[in-house]
Amino acid sequence: MFQAGVRSRQVGTFMLAEDEVAFGERLAPAIAELGRWETHDRHARTVTLHDSLPDAMRRSRGQAFLRPRGEDGDPVGPLIQYLRSTTLADEPGTMRPGRLALRWFPDDHADGVRRDFAHLADAAWQALREVTSAHVETDAGEPARRYRIGAAATAWALAHPDRRLHDGGRALRVRATHPVR
């Protein structure tokens, strides 16, 4: 159902810890001004604040959220979700995508929160574009446009021909012409 005023954005990510570090470092200046990473413990109903994505990922079960800071320094407003890519023990050599995603209703927030969240979201997607590439394709060689892959994940995928990128029933690969960084 369409809801007036909703904004959403999502991209699948293939990133290893080294890629998360690069993404977090690229995004750090915007976070220093505008936001904080946080992790949620649903069982304890607690939120823990973090200064960096790697710190948040060390303490989470594979996801962290980025939120703007309010005037008092506490997180306010909507969330940007970072979900970690996974390599599975039961499927060695297979990497499933994580994602960077947001969904928010701008009209539900004050002008300052709307402004800061828009800047934070733009900074997050710009940082992602700077540390990843769009060199993911289907097995048929068609571009898989809704995915980004980091340098470490690219090297991982290209290191052994039996390693696969996989999203549900869809097998993906790094474009063969993509050089390893």
C-alpha positions as CSV (number, residue, x, y, z in Angstrom):
1,M,0.0,0.0,0.0
2,F,1.4,3.4,-0.9
3,Q,1.8,5.8,1.9
4,A,2.1,9.5,1.1
5,G,5.5,11.0,2.1
6,V,7.4,7.7,2.6
7,R,11.0,7.6,1.4
8,S,13.0,4.4,1.0
9,R,16.3,3.3,-0.4
10,Q,18.0,0.0,-0.4
11,V,21.1,-1.6,-1.9
12,G,22.5,-5.2,-1.5
13,T,26.1,-5.3,-0.3
14,F,28.8,-7.9,-0.5
15,M,31.4,-6.7,2.1
16,L,33.9,-8.3,4.4
17,A,35.2,-6.8,7.6
18,E,37.9,-4.9,5.7
19,D,35.2,-3.3,3.5
20,E,33.2,-2.4,6.6
21,V,36.3,-0.6,8.0
22,A,36.8,1.3,4.7
23,F,33.0,2.2,4.6
24,G,33.1,3.3,8.3
25,E,36.2,5.4,7.8
26,R,34.8,7.1,4.7
27,L,31.6,7.9,6.6
28,A,33.3,9.0,9.8
29,P,33.4,12.8,9.1
30,A,29.6,12.9,8.5
31,I,29.0,10.8,11.6
32,A,31.2,13.1,13.7
33,E,28.9,16.0,12.8
34,L,25.5,14.3,12.5
35,G,25.0,10.9,13.9
36,R,25.9,7.8,15.8
37,W,25.9,4.0,15.1
38,E,23.8,2.0,17.4
39,T,23.0,-1.6,18.1
40,H,19.9,-3.0,19.6
41,D,19.4,-5.9,22.0
42,R,15.8,-6.8,21.6
43,H,15.7,-9.3,24.5
44,A,17.2,-6.8,27.0
45,R,15.4,-3.9,25.2
46,T,18.6,-1.8,25.2
47,V,20.3,0.4,22.7
48,T,24.1,0.7,22.7
49,L,25.8,3.7,21.0
50,H,29.0,3.3,19.0
51,D,31.5,5.7,17.5
52,S,32.3,3.4,14.5
53,L,30.8,0.7,12.3
54,P,33.5,-1.9,13.1
55,D,32.9,-1.3,16.9
56,A,29.1,-1.7,16.4
57,M,29.6,-4.9,14.3
58,R,31.9,-6.4,17.0
59,R,29.1,-6.1,19.5
60,S,26.1,-7.0,17.3
61,R,24.6,-10.0,15.7
62,G,25.3,-8.7,12.2
63,Q,23.5,-5.4,12.0
64,A,23.9,-1.8,13.1
65,F,21.8,1.3,12.7
66,L,22.9,4.9,12.0
67,R,20.8,7.7,13.4
68,P,21.1,11.4,13.5
69,R,21.9,13.1,16.9
70,G,19.5,15.5,18.4
71,E,20.4,18.8,20.0
72,D,21.1,17.1,23.2
73,G,23.4,14.6,21.5
74,D,21.1,11.6,21.9
75,P,19.9,9.7,18.7
76,V,16.7,10.9,17.2
77,G,14.6,10.2,14.1
78,P,14.7,7.5,11.5
79,L,17.4,4.8,11.1
80,I,19.7,3.7,8.3
81,Q,20.2,-0.1,8.6
82,Y,23.5,-1.7,7.8
83,L,23.1,-5.5,7.6
84,R,26.4,-7.5,7.3
85,S,27.0,-9.9,4.4
86,T,27.4,-13.5,5.5
87,T,29.5,-16.4,4.5
88,L,27.8,-19.6,5.6
89,A,29.4,-22.6,7.4
90,D,26.9,-24.9,5.8
91,E,27.6,-23.6,2.4
92,P,31.4,-22.9,2.3
93,G,32.5,-20.6,-0.4
94,T,29.1,-18.9,-0.6
95,M,28.5,-15.2,0.4
96,R,25.1,-13.8,0.9
97,P,24.5,-10.1,0.7
98,G,23.9,-7.7,3.5
99,R,22.3,-4.3,2.8
100,L,22.2,-0.7,3.4
101,A,18.6,0.5,3.7
102,L,16.3,3.2,5.0
103,R,12.6,3.8,5.2
104,W,11.3,7.0,6.7
105,F,8.4,9.4,6.7
106,P,9.9,12.9,6.5
107,D,6.6,14.6,7.6
108,D,6.8,12.8,11.0
109,H,10.0,14.7,12.0
110,A,11.0,18.2,12.8
111,D,12.9,20.3,10.2
112,G,16.3,19.8,11.8
113,V,15.9,16.0,12.0
114,R,14.7,15.9,8.3
115,R,17.7,18.0,7.3
116,D,20.2,16.0,9.3
117,F,18.8,12.6,8.3
118,A,18.9,13.6,4.6
119,H,22.5,14.7,4.9
120,L,23.4,11.5,6.8
121,A,21.7,9.3,4.2
122,D,23.4,11.1,1.3
123,A,26.7,10.7,3.1
124,A,26.1,7.0,3.7
125,W,25.3,6.2,0.1
126,Q,28.2,8.4,-1.2
127,A,30.6,6.6,1.2
128,L,29.3,3.2,-0.1
129,R,29.8,4.2,-3.7
130,E,33.3,5.3,-2.9
131,V,34.4,2.0,-1.3
132,T,32.5,-0.5,-3.4
133,S,31.9,-1.1,-7.0
134,A,28.8,-2.2,-9.1
135,H,30.8,-5.0,-10.7
136,V,28.2,-7.7,-9.8
137,E,26.4,-9.7,-12.5
138,T,24.2,-12.7,-13.0
139,D,25.6,-16.0,-14.2
140,A,24.2,-15.0,-17.6
141,G,26.4,-11.9,-17.6
142,E,23.6,-9.3,-17.0
143,P,24.4,-6.5,-14.6
144,A,22.9,-7.0,-11.1
145,R,22.3,-3.3,-10.5
146,R,21.0,-3.5,-7.0
147,Y,24.2,-4.8,-5.5
148,R,27.6,-3.2,-4.5
149,I,30.8,-5.2,-3.7
150,G,33.8,-4.1,-1.7
151,A,37.4,-4.7,-2.6
152,A,38.0,-7.4,0.0
153,A,34.8,-9.2,-1.0
154,T,35.9,-8.9,-4.6
155,A,39.3,-10.5,-3.8
156,W,37.5,-13.2,-1.8
157,A,35.2,-14.1,-4.7
158,L,37.9,-14.1,-7.3
159,A,40.5,-16.0,-5.3
160,H,38.9,-19.4,-5.9
161,P,36.6,-20.2,-8.9
162,D,34.2,-22.2,-6.7
163,R,33.3,-19.3,-4.5
164,R,29.9,-17.8,-5.2
165,L,27.8,-14.7,-4.4
166,H,24.3,-15.8,-3.8
167,D,21.0,-14.0,-3.0
168,G,18.3,-16.5,-2.3
169,G,17.8,-18.5,-5.5
170,R,19.9,-16.1,-7.6
171,A,23.5,-16.9,-8.3
172,L,25.7,-13.9,-8.8
173,R,29.4,-13.3,-9.6
174,V,32.0,-10.5,-9.9
175,R,32.2,-9.3,-13.4
176,A,35.1,-11.2,-15.0
177,T,36.7,-8.0,-16.3
178,H,36.9,-6.4,-12.8
179,P,40.5,-6.2,-11.6
180,V,41.4,-7.2,-8.1
181,R,42.4,-4.2,-6.1
